[in-house]
Amino acid sequence: MRLLYWLDEWLTFSPAQKQAQLPVTGGDLLDDVYVKYQFVSLDKPVLFTFSPAGTDVQQHDLTTDFSPWGYRLAQKQNINVVAFQHLGKSNWFRSRNLIFFLEQLSTLLTPFRCRLGYGLSRGGFAVGAFARLLELDQVLLFHPVSTKNRQKAPWDTRSSTELSQQFDWEGDYHDLDLGRAKGYIIYDPINPIDRQHARRYEQLTHLRVYGMGHGTHATYLNKFGFYKQVAVDFMRHQQLDIVQFRAQTNTLRFKEDYYQRLNKANAGSAYRLGLLAKAHQIVVDEKEAHVQEHQAKIDIQPLIDIALKHQDEYPQDAIQLLEVAQQLAPDDPLVEHKLKQLS
């Protein structure tokens, strides 16, 4: 618990001396949770992240280069970060050693004026459960679990609920407790269990993304920059531009993978699959019309001019340029003629 000792001494310094001691970076192993931290400035927020399910990190994976979920993204935004990575698959941040660490840590961060929480799924549970303890001001949660206490969430029938019963779901920090925290919860209302968990986060702004599901984690949506951009905006501004967010989620409709994921998530409902098939076809037609309209506005003449200028000296490059021009304007007779000449 080197961080606790360092902070305890650091608090005795003047504000100028405190800033002079930064940046500081390190890591600690707290039973079955690894914490990595970096403090860069008193004027920056402190971000707490907790890892989601789907990772199976073991102690031998904790090399000097290892970073918990969310750590590098926060590091790139040049803010203070304390990131927690659970070890093993069935781990719900219930370790007594971890809880003791958090109880001490919270009292040692008084010089930092803004505290943020960011979590996804299981990590979202931890942010919600420890929010009051850590005195978080703003949180960003992606389809979080509110608790695995069967009395409070009897409708959570996932297999992870049965596995999680090995832990104490009656003691401290077993349920969401946001304290004064405000912020955002993002989830798929089609998923009935996620929807029920989300309802318990009444004081947060609810942002719904249809088709995101619970199993559609960061690997898929990050392909479109979805998680990353939302998280970056939150870290930089401590709030989200909701209009921009809705516009960003709307662009998912033009991704083929989006409908594949929706079909998988709704495989048990013939009715919903029928609706999705109709919606997909409408989008395909809309996308094709959009592309045709866009193509009509593109001026391919500069590409043709460059290709003709260099066709003798660099014929292969000229062909490539003309092929691009043909993709943009398939019916242009000059492009087709020149391609036949050069081929």
HELIX and SHEET records of a PDB file:
HELIX    1   1 ARG A    2  TRP A   10  1                                   9    
HELIX    2   2 PRO A   15  ALA A   20  1                                   6    
HELIX    3   3 GLN A   59  ASP A   61  5                                   3    
HELIX    4   4 TYR A   71  LYS A   76  1                                   6    
HELIX    5   5 ARG A   96  THR A  107  1                                  12    
HELIX    6   6 ARG A  122  LEU A  134  1                                  13    
HELIX    7   7 SER A  159  SER A  164  1                                   6    
HELIX    8   8 PRO A  192  ARG A  199  1                                   8    
HELIX    9   9 ALA A  218  LEU A  221  1                                   4    
HELIX   10  10 ASN A  222  PHE A  224  5                                   3    
HELIX   11  11 PHE A  226  HIS A  237  1                                  12    
HELIX   12  12 ILE A  242  ASN A  250  1                                   9    
HELIX   13  13 THR A  251  PHE A  254  5                                   4    
HELIX   14  14 GLU A  256  ALA A  265  1                                  10    
HELIX   15  15 ALA A  270  ALA A  296  1                                  27    
HELIX   16  16 GLN A  301  LYS A  309  1                                   9    
HELIX   17  17 PRO A  315  LEU A  328  1                                  14    
HELIX   18  18 PRO A  333  LEU A  342  1                                  10    
SHEET    1   A 8 VAL A  24  LEU A  30  0                                        
SHEET    2   A 8 VAL A  33  PHE A  39 -1                                        
SHEET    3   A 8 ASN A  80  HIS A  86 -1                                        
SHEET    4   A 8 VAL A  46  PHE A  50  1                                        
SHEET    5   A 8 ARG A 115  LEU A 120  1                                        
SHEET    6   A 8 GLN A 138  PHE A 142  1                                        
SHEET    7   A 8 LYS A 182  TYR A 187  1                                        
SHEET    8   A 8 THR A 205  ARG A 208  1                                        
END                                                                             
